Amino acid sequence: MSDKSYYYAWGHTAQGLKSFTESNLVNIENIFVLNNQSATIKTEVIRKLINQYEDTCDIEIIKSLDGNEFLDGVIIREKSIAVIAHPIPEVENGRVIDLEHETLDIEELLAKKNEYSTTAYKAFDNGLKIHDDLEEIYIDEMDFAKADQVASKYINKLITSSSTNEGEGYTYRRLFGTNTKDGVVNVVPELMESVSKAYFIKGRAGTGKSTFMKKIAQACTDQGYDVELYHCSFDSNSIDMVLVREMDFCIFDSTDPHEFFPERAGDEIIDLYEELVTPGTDEKYATEIEKLNKAYKSYMKQGIEHLKEAGIYQSQVEEKFKDVDESDINKIAEHILNQII
């Protein structure tokens, strides 16, 4: 039976618009980049490709940072094909498919969209600076020697043998969610369903969740296992999930704004605050923590509001393309299929 997997390859982050597309296109021979300002048109082409292969091939569906109604791409590894909705200058062999039909007066709308997106990034960056101050509270109360011991314990627990693959494993870099006009979104439930064992990491800012997962990921690739490394959509330098399909497990940051709890037998919580931080730290710094959390969340809320404004201008762009003929979209999809075949 064919499987679908979902993830994000682009994200609205404190570091700006980030792309993790390149690592997911390794060994893909046919890469098509859709050139059009309409997310609706590009999504329709992508969906037609999905419909063509969903019954016979495993499909990777790239969710859109422009909203839940759109898609940013599809990858069908069995056919060595990828159709991507955004420019990817780091990939040299991508073939641009021009979907433009006529010159439309949308430059001002796109400029306003970019203006609000940039303002959102500034708000996220301000929030990150405050989050760094929050992390310092817990870092000062951390037992780093014990953190190394806990990491070693789980590495030994998870990795009991080497992969049958030769050499070092490969790392696919992705996001399991991002900040959008629809709010903070993620596909964590879908990813958990793809493996039989999930580890829910609990903790606070600065309690080593990302470092812990980076060590797990490195140990897995050292033993030849391919790893899906999901970056944080707030701070793209941090890690929110490690998923290893060959070993049938994932381990992820299960704290706000993507907090989950085990519902399946065998799933497990790892609480790094309880394991590594001086008891009573929350209580000792309660006033300062509350103040920092309030300020950080305020900036995050501002950022989302700016993305909602950017989304309004994207909707106005979509209106400009509403009269595009369905047959033209079918021709583009057929053109791509013919090149593959």
N, C-alpha and C positions, 0 to 999 in steps of 0.2 A: 504493500500500500504506500502511496506517495505521501510525503510529509511536507507541511509548510512551516517555515520558521520566520519569526518576525524580529526586527531590530531597527534601530536608527543608525544612520551613518553620518548624519550632520546634526549639530546641536547649537542652540543658543546658550552660550556659557559666559562666565565672568571674564574669560579670555577672548570673547567675541564669537563670531561664527566659526565653529570648528568642524573640520571634515576628517573622518576616519575611513574614508572610502577606499583609499589605495590598497590597504592590506587585504581587503576583501575581494580584490580583483586579481589576486595572484593566480597565474596559470589559465586565466580566462582569455581565449583567443579572439572572441567577437564582442567588442565593447562598443555600444552605441550610446551616444550622448544626445539627448533630445534638446534641440535649440528652439525654445519658445518661452514667452513670458507668462503663458497661461498654465497654471498648475492643473487645471481641469483637463485640458487637452493632453498634457503629458501623462496624467493619471489614466486617462482612457486608453491611450496606447499601451501603457504598462499592463493594465487590466486585460487587454486583449491577448497579450503574450502569456499572462498567467492562465487565462482560460484555455489557451492552446495546449499547455503542457501540464496543468495541475493534476490530471488523472494518470499521467505516466511518469512524471519526474518529481524529485524533491525540489522544492522551490524556496528560495530566500526572498522574502518580501521586505523591502526597506520602507519603513513608515516615514511620513513626511513631517518635517519641522514646521510646515506652513499650516498644519491642521489635520484633524482626524479624517476629513473627507478626501484627503489627497494621499498619493504615494510618491516616494522619491526614487524608487527603482525596483528592479527584480533581477535576481541572479539565478541561473539554471546551470549548475556546474556540470551536470551530465551532458549537456549540449554545448558547454563552454561559451555561454552567452550571458551578457549583462546589458541591461537597458537602464540608463541612469538619467535622472531628470535635471541634474545640475552640472555645470562645467567642472572638470576634474583635470586641471593643468598638470598635476603631477603624474598623470597617466598618459604616456606618449602614443599608445596605439588605439586610442578611442576614436571612433568615427562619428562625426557630427551629422545628425539627421535634422535638416532644417524644416521646422513645422510652420514657419511664418507664412501667412497668406497675403497680407497686405500691410502697409505701414499704418500703424495705429497711434493715436495721440495718447501715449501712456507714460511718457518720460517723467512728467510731473508727479503722477501717481506713484511710480517706482521710487522717485526721489524721496517722497514723503514716507513711503514704507521703510526705506533704508534709514531715514532720519530717526524714525521711532525705534527701529531695531537697534541702532547705535546708542540711543538714549537708554534702552533696556540693558544693553551690555554695561554701560556705565553704572547703572543701579546695581546690577549683579556684582560688579567689581567692588563697589562700595560695601555691599553685603559681605563679600569675601574677606575684605580687610577686617571687618568686625568679627567675622567667624574665626579668623586667625587669632584675634585677641581671646576669644572663647576657648580655642584650642590650648592656648598657653596655660590657662588655669589647670587643665587636666594633665598636660605634659609635665608640669612641675610636680604632679602627684603620682606619676607613672613609675612602675617597677620595670625598667627596660630589660634587665637580665631575665626576669620571669617572662616577659613578652617573647624573648627569643626561645625560651623553653616551651612555651605554649605553641609557638609556630612549629618548632621541631616535632612536638608531640603529634600535631595534626598532619604534618608532612609524612611522618612514619605511619600514621593510621590510614591515610588516603592512598599512599603510593607503596604498594607491596610488591610491585614488579615493574619491569621496564616494558615500554610499548614494543610491539612487533615492528613498528616503523624504524627505518634506519636513520641514524643521526639525530640531531636536535629537532624537537617538535616545532611546529609553526604557530605563530600568534596572530589571530584575527582580532583587530581592534575595532570596537563598536561602542554603542550606547544602548542601554535598555530603556531609555526615556530621555526626555528633554523638557525645556520650558517652551510653551507655545501659547498662542492666542486662546487655546482651550484650557489653559492652566498647566500645571505640572503633570505630564502624562508618562506612562511606562507600560511595558509588556512583560513585567516580571511574572505574572501568573502563567502566561504562555510559555515562557522559558522554563519555569519550574516543571511544567507538564512534560517537557521533553526529556527529563531525567527522572530517575526513580529515587534519588536521594538529594535533599537540600539541607544546607547548613545556614541558619539565620544568625548573622552576626549582630549582636546588640552592643551598645556602648554609648559614648558621648563623643563630642568633637575632640579630636586629638588623642583618642585612646588607642590608636594604632590599627584601626580597621583596614585602611588602605594598605599600609605596610605589610600587615599580616597576609592579605590576599596576594600582594605582589610576590611574597616569598613562596606561597603555595603555587602560583603560576609558574615561577621560575623553576621550582623543583619538578613540576610536571613536564615542562619543555626539556629540561635536562635529561629526563628519562624517555624522551622521544614522543611524548604525547602532544597532539595539537590542542591549543587552548583558545577559547573565546574569552577575550579580556574586555570587559565592559567598563568604560570610563565614566566618571561622574559628570553629569550634565550641568552641575554648578561649577565645580572646579575640575577642569578637564585633565589636570595633572594627577588627580586622585583616581582610585579604582573602586568601583561599586560592585562588581561581580566577576567571578571566575567560573566558567562552565567548561567541563571536559567531557565530551560526549562518549569517548572511548571508555572512560571510567564511570560514566553514568552518574555524575554528580555536579552540583553547582554550589557555590558558597557566595553569599552576598550580604551587603550592608542593608540590614532590615531595620532602618531607623527612618524617622520623618525626613523627607516627604514620601518615602516608599517603605513604609512600615508594614510588615506582614508577620503572621504567627503560624507555626506548624499546624497543619490540618491532616496530614497523612502520617500513618504509622511509620516510624523510623526516621522522620525528619527531626532535626536537632537544633537547639539554640546554643550559641557560643556567646557568652556575655563577657566582653573584655573589660567593661567597667568593674564588674564583680571580681574578675580574675586579677586585674593589673593595677587598679587605682586605689590609693589610700582610702580606707573606709571613712565615710563621713564627709568626703569632699563636696558632694552636692549640697549638704547642709551648711558646711563651713563657708562656702562662697555663694550661698543662695541668692543674696541680693544682687551681687555683681552678675551672676549667671542670668538671672531674670532680665536685668537691664540689657545685657548684650543680646540675648535671644530676641527680645522685643525689637531692638534696633535692626538686627539682622533680618528678621522676618518682614519688617517694614520695607526694607530695600528690595527684598524678593517680591513682595506684593507690588511695589512700584514697577519693577521690571516686567512683571506679567501684564500689568495694565498698559504699559508701553507696547508690548507685543500685541495686545488686543487692538490697539490703535493701528499698528502696522497691518494687522489682519483686515481691518476695514478697507485700507487702500488696496490690499491684494484682492479683496472681493470686488472692488470697483474695476480692477484690471480684468478679472474674470468676466465681468459684464460686457466688456469690450469685445470679447471673443465668443459670446453666446450664440452668434449666428453661423459659426463655423459648421460646415456640412459634415454629417457623420461619415459620408462616403470618403471624404478626404482623410479622416482619421483611419478608416479601414485601409486606405491605400498605403499609408505610412506603415501600419502594422504588417501589412502584406509584404511591403518592400523589405522590412527587416527580416521577416520569416524567409523570404526567398534568398536573401544573402546567406542565411544560416544553412538552409537546405542545400 
